[in-house]
Amino acid sequence: MALCTLASQTISSAPVFEHKKEMVDGHTKRYGIDRVVYFEIHETAYQAIQREKNIKHWPRVYKTRLIAKENVTWRDLYDENCKALGQ
């Protein structure tokens, strides 16, 4: 597998589009992150933020295992993310 940069963010589908199209300065633009390879939907913003904070502290190998378990080919899930959010 090629090396890649992982980003963990709590955002809605509109900002995902902005990050995907490099309309927002920051980590995703700086490192050319343009795919959603894993996402979770939570009932509350608090739950989402807590989960993000937990995942950010995991070793990289844990994160890649989590992604590979759900998305073996690391395909872009952006469209599925928008559908799941009713966009």
N, C-alpha and C positions, 0 to 999 in steps of 0.2 A: 504494500500500500504506500502511496506517495505521502510525504509529510504534509500536514495541514495544520491550520490554526483553528482552534475551537473557541467559540464564544458562547457564553451563557447569559441570556438576557430575559427580563420580564417585560414583554411588549405585546401590544395588540397587532392585528394584521396590517393596519395602515402604516405604522412605523416599520414593519418588516419590509414592506414595499419600498419605503424610503431608504432603508439600509441596503436593500438588494440593488437598487438603482444608483447607489452611492450619492444620494442627495443629502446625507447627514455625515458630517465629519465625526471621526472617532475610530474606535478599534476596528469595526467592520470595514470601513473604507481604507484605513491604513494598511490592513493586511489582506485586502481583496476578498473578504468573506462575502460570498454571494449566494450561498445555498442554505436552506433549512433542511438539516438531515435528521433532526429529532425535535419533537415538541410535546408538551404536556398542556392539558387544559385543567385549570383549577377553578373551584367555586368562587373563591375570593382573591383579591389582589394580595392580601396578607399571606395566604397559603402559597401563592405563586412566588412571592418574594422570599419566603422562608425556604422553599424548595431550591430556588436559584442560589441562595446563600450557601445552602448545604452542598450543592453540586460544585460550586466554585472552589470549595475546599478539598474536593476529591482529587486523588492523583489522576493524571491523564489516562492511565490504563483503565481505571474504573469508568471514566467518561466514554472512552472508545468502546468498551464492552457494552455499556448501556445503549449506545447508538447501534452497534452491530447486532445486538439482540433483536431490535425492532426494525432495523433498516440495513439488511446485510450488504446491499450494494451501495449504500450511502447516496441514494438518489435524492434529488431535490424534492422536498415535501411541501414547497411553498403553496402550490395549488390545493393540496389536501388540507393544509393549515387554514387557508381562507374558507374552504367549504365547511370545515369543522366549526369555524367561528360564524358561519352564516353570511359570509361576505360575497 
